[in-house]
Amino acid sequence: MQEENGCDMSKGIHSNKSIYSILPSEIFSLESFTNDGKISSEIDFAIYTLNVEIPVNGDEIFVYLTLIPFGNFIEHPSLILPSTIRLEGNSINSEVLVKTKEVILKLTDDSTIDYLLNKKFDEISVNDKNILKLEINEEGPWPVKSLDELSEKLFLLKNIYDVNKQVDFTSFSLKWNGDTNRFEFLNIQKDDSKENPKPQSFKEFILMGKYFIPTC
């Protein structure tokens, strides 16, 4: 079953049996979503959840990888969290990352992002320095009070971006096997009819990404 509650941002899949007992074990490894079977990552929390498209007729289903909205870091041994999740509200991380996006949107020089990531603050243009001073200061309401802290938050998003960039496709076609009572891969190849990752810059990734923002 596919489950989603927009008010508390809970979403995912669940079953009357263990998800691990009915889905192929490969689907819980992000390496299965790459052409070379390799993923380089320094992340120790889940950044994806699984979504399914359940057919009206037949038993073929599509399973999709979806990035968990930024600001919710759920400890998990895999980068993929298969089961239903509840994204927690009142998160400092979500507030900070939403503000990070707003700051990046105001910057006038794309090089500033690299300077912030590498903590080369002296190389930031005068115009962007003035923008950052208005947004980041000890008296301001935003939890981040320094460029060093902003750099750390950007680095966190950059780690997610670097992993996501390695993913070659985001869906598998699965079919039910009545003999084994679990799904098996019907088509492990890239499915061109579905939306797949598009090349994008780190700035685009920040601005186009989904963020956790409590609304209810």
C-alpha positions in Angstrom: 0.0 0.0 0.0 1.0 3.6 -0.7 0.4 5.9 2.2 0.7 9.7 2.5 -0.5 12.3 5.0 0.3 15.8 3.8 -0.4 17.5 7.1 2.2 15.6 9.2 4.3 14.8 6.2 4.2 11.1 6.7 4.6 9.0 3.6 6.0 5.8 2.3 4.9 2.2 1.7 3.7 -0.5 4.0 2.4 -4.0 3.8 0.7 -6.7 6.0 4.1 -8.5 5.7 7.6 -7.2 6.2 8.7 -4.9 3.3 12.0 -6.7 3.4 10.4 -10.1 2.9 8.4 -9.2 -0.3 10.7 -6.8 -2.1 14.0 -7.8 -3.8 16.9 -7.1 -1.4 18.7 -5.1 -4.1 16.1 -2.4 -4.0 17.3 -1.3 -0.5 20.8 -0.6 -1.9 21.3 2.7 -3.7 24.0 1.0 -5.8 21.2 -0.8 -7.6 20.1 2.5 -9.0 23.5 3.1 -10.7 24.9 1.7 -14.0 28.2 0.6 -12.4 26.9 -0.7 -9.1 28.9 1.8 -7.1 28.1 4.7 -4.8 30.6 6.9 -3.0 29.0 8.5 0.1 30.0 10.0 3.5 26.3 10.2 4.6 25.1 8.2 7.6 21.4 8.9 7.3 18.6 8.1 4.9 18.1 10.6 2.1 15.6 8.6 -0.1 12.3 7.0 0.5 10.5 4.5 -1.7 7.3 5.2 -3.5 5.3 2.7 -5.5 2.9 3.0 -8.5 0.3 0.2 -7.9 -1.4 -1.0 -11.1 -5.2 -1.1 -11.6 -4.8 -4.3 -13.5 -2.0 -6.9 -13.4 0.8 -7.3 -10.9 3.6 -5.3 -12.4 4.5 -2.3 -10.2 7.0 0.6 -10.5 9.1 1.6 -7.5 10.5 5.1 -7.3 13.3 6.7 -5.4 12.3 10.1 -3.9 14.5 12.4 -2.0 13.4 13.0 1.6 12.7 16.7 2.0 15.8 18.5 3.3 15.8 19.2 7.0 14.8 15.7 8.1 17.7 13.5 8.8 16.6 10.0 9.8 19.3 7.6 11.1 19.2 4.4 9.0 21.9 1.9 7.9 20.9 2.4 4.3 20.6 5.6 2.2 17.1 4.3 1.3 14.3 4.3 3.9 11.7 1.8 2.6 8.9 2.0 5.2 6.5 4.7 6.1 8.2 7.7 7.7 7.0 10.6 9.7 8.9 13.8 9.1 9.2 15.6 12.4 8.1 19.2 12.9 9.9 22.0 14.8 13.2 21.0 13.3 16.1 23.4 13.7 17.6 21.8 10.6 14.6 22.4 8.5 14.4 26.0 9.5 18.1 26.6 8.9 18.1 24.9 5.5 15.0 26.8 4.3 16.8 30.0 5.3 19.9 28.8 3.5 17.9 28.4 0.3 16.6 31.9 0.7 20.1 33.3 1.2 21.5 31.5 -1.8 18.6 32.9 -3.9 19.7 36.4 -3.0 23.4 36.0 -3.9 24.4 37.7 -7.2 27.6 35.7 -7.9 27.4 32.0 -8.4 31.1 31.7 -7.3 30.0 32.7 -3.8 28.6 29.2 -3.2 32.0 27.6 -3.8 33.7 30.2 -1.7 31.3 29.4 1.2 31.8 25.7 0.8 35.6 26.0 0.8 35.5 28.8 3.5 37.3 31.3 1.3 35.3 34.1 2.7 37.7 36.8 1.7 37.2 36.0 -2.0 33.4 36.7 -1.8 32.4 39.8 -3.8 31.6 43.0 -1.9 28.0 42.9 -3.0 27.5 39.3 -1.7 29.4 40.1 1.5 26.9 42.8 2.2 24.0 40.5 1.5 25.4 37.9 3.8 26.0 40.5 6.6 22.4 41.5 6.5 21.3 37.8 6.7 23.9 36.4 9.1 24.6 38.2 12.4 24.6 37.6 16.1 21.5 39.7 16.6 19.5 38.1 13.9 16.6 35.6 14.4 18.2 32.9 12.2 20.0 30.1 14.2 23.1 30.4 12.0 25.2 33.2 13.2 28.4 33.0 11.2 29.7 32.2 7.7 31.4 29.1 9.2 28.0 27.7 10.3 26.5 28.5 6.9 29.4 26.7 5.2 28.6 23.6 7.3 25.0 23.6 6.3 25.9 24.0 2.6 28.4 21.2 2.9 25.6 19.0 4.3 23.5 19.7 1.2 26.5 19.3 -1.0 27.0 15.7 0.3 23.4 14.9 -0.6 23.9 16.5 -4.0 27.1 14.4 -4.6 25.2 11.2 -3.8 22.2 12.1 -5.9 24.4 12.9 -8.8 25.7 9.4 -8.9 22.2 7.9 -9.3 21.5 6.9 -12.9 17.8 6.1 -12.7 15.1 6.3 -10.1 12.7 3.4 -10.8 12.5 -0.3 -11.2 9.8 -2.5 -12.7 8.8 -5.4 -10.5 6.5 -8.4 -10.9 5.0 -10.7 -8.3 6.3 -14.2 -8.2 3.7 -16.5 -6.8 6.2 -19.4 -6.2 8.5 -17.4 -3.9 5.7 -15.0 -2.6 7.8 -11.9 -3.3 8.4 -9.4 -6.0 11.3 -9.9 -8.5 12.9 -7.6 -11.0 10.9 -7.6 -14.3 13.1 -4.9 -15.8 16.3 -3.7 -14.1 17.2 -1.4 -17.0 16.7 2.3 -17.0 13.0 3.1 -17.7 13.0 6.0 -20.1 9.2 6.5 -19.8 9.7 7.6 -16.2 11.3 10.8 -14.8 15.0 10.2 -14.3 17.6 12.4 -12.7 18.5 15.4 -14.8 22.0 17.0 -14.8 21.9 20.1 -12.6 24.3 22.4 -10.8 24.6 22.5 -7.0 22.8 25.8 -6.9 19.9 24.4 -8.9 19.8 21.5 -6.6 19.5 23.8 -3.6 16.8 26.0 -5.2 14.8 23.3 -6.8 14.9 20.9 -3.9 12.0 20.1 -1.5 12.3 21.3 2.0 10.4 20.3 5.1 8.1 23.2 6.1 5.3 22.5 8.6 2.1 23.9 7.3 -0.7 22.6 9.6 
